[in-house]
Amino acid sequence: MARVYNFSAGPSVLPESVLKKAADEMLDYQGSGQSVMEMSHRSKVYDEIIKGAEALVRELMNVPDNYKVLFLQGGASSQFAMIPLNLLNKSKKADFVLTGQWATKAYKEAARYGEANIVASSKDKTFSYIPKLDKSTFTKDADYFHICMNNTIYGTKFAELPDTGDVPLVADISSCVLSEPIDVSKFGILYAGAQKNMGPAGMTLVIIREDLIGNAQEITPTMFDYKTHSENDSMFNTPPCYAIYIAKLVMEWVKELGGLEKMKELNEKKAAVLYDFLDNSKMFKATVEKESRSLMNVPFITGNEELDAKFVKEAAAAGFVNLKGHRSVGGMRASIYNAMPIEGVEKLVEFMAAFEKANA
Ligand SMILES: *Cc1c(COP(=O)(O)O)cnc(C)c1O
């Protein structure tokens, strides 16, 4: 069996031990005689899986008791609408920091349901940095303040959280969930599509402070009301059963490794291997300013499109796949999520050094 080093931005690499365990349990989940894919979501055996997944989110992320943990569908993209529909209920205003395409989509969607304000943007330099924020520009009576914590396409991350006072801070953590500790109590809502760092596509994690539930706009579809899902423990309708099960296995793996503090340490070490190489290379260079760099997504370029294309092609042939950059940045992007082993990055860097030498 030949497994490649998969640098895809999402869906992305999963821990091999998780895939093996899922394979082992495929036909007969723990003596139930069924696959998790086949069992009733109302069964006792499945209830243990979903409750176990919730308990692991709470434990690993240290979720305070006054927050609900929901497993929804529709991807992070549905949250772009669900958040304004539920939260724009007083001033009907919200603030946004535009740090890339996902943040901009969240802003545009909110503008359909209320007044969406841009407090800062890094569009002027192709979103290659996190803009400095000036608190005096924040909307005092905003119903929420939205950021995209880790910008998957551009490879930036908020190193510091904005101080929004009493205004609920809402963050898209799709591509950094479980990668390092996060102080949940600083947020009104955290949300993440699972397929970057948590499991397969199909499940969306939402962590929401309880007082933000129950005041959705009149027009809100039942399925888009957080109340619907929180009152029914994510079981109003059929949840994404199998994706939740895999996410549970992934979280067990994270826990076994030592939790999020340990994950952060491993991720910092791993990212440093690549950034150090990029900062010393004469051919390759990182596109993001140092203080805004992501631990998870690392875009880089040679400055020559033909050389970029040659690199991506030769890398794929050597077993380093999905390195082509997003079309809006060009060049390359290595997504090095939790499940990418450090050897994958070390070998990639060796390959890059050899390529540089051969093409100097
Ligand atoms: C991938 C991604 C999304 C979109 O997620 P879907 O689950 O495809 O809707 C949103 N935000 C961020 C930060 C992402 O990385």
The ligand as an SDF file (V2000), in Angstrom:
LIG
                    3D

 15 15  0  0  0  0  0  0  0  0999 V2000
  -13.1800   25.4790    3.8870 C   0  0  0  0  0  0  0  0  0  0  0  0
  -13.5800   26.6780    4.6490 C   0  0  0  0  0  0  0  0  0  0  0  0
  -14.8970   27.1630    4.6470 C   0  0  0  0  0  0  0  0  0  0  0  0
  -15.9820   26.5280    3.8320 C   0  0  0  0  0  0  0  0  0  0  0  0
  -16.3520   25.3420    4.4060 O   0  0  0  0  0  0  0  0  0  0  0  0
  -17.5380   24.4450    3.8170 P   0  0  0  0  0  0  0  0  0  0  0  0
  -17.6480   23.4020    4.8640 O   0  0  0  0  0  0  0  0  0  0  0  0
  -17.0930   23.9520    2.4740 O   0  0  0  0  0  0  0  0  0  0  0  0
  -18.7460   25.2880    3.7160 O   0  0  0  0  0  0  0  0  0  0  0  0
  -15.1920   28.2600    5.4110 C   0  0  0  0  0  0  0  0  0  0  0  0
  -14.2500   28.8590    6.1550 N   0  0  0  0  0  0  0  0  0  0  0  0
  -12.9820   28.4240    6.1840 C   0  0  0  0  0  0  0  0  0  0  0  0
  -11.9760   29.1220    7.0340 C   0  0  0  0  0  0  0  0  0  0  0  0
  -12.6050   27.3240    5.4430 C   0  0  0  0  0  0  0  0  0  0  0  0
  -11.3350   26.8850    5.4730 O   0  0  0  0  0  0  0  0  0  0  0  0
  1  2  1  0
  2  3  1  0
  2 14  2  0
  3  4  1  0
  3 10  2  0
  4  5  1  0
  5  6  1  0
  6  7  2  0
  6  8  1  0
  6  9  1  0
 10 11  1  0
 11 12  2  0
 12 13  1  0
 12 14  1  0
 14 15  1  0
M  END
$$$$
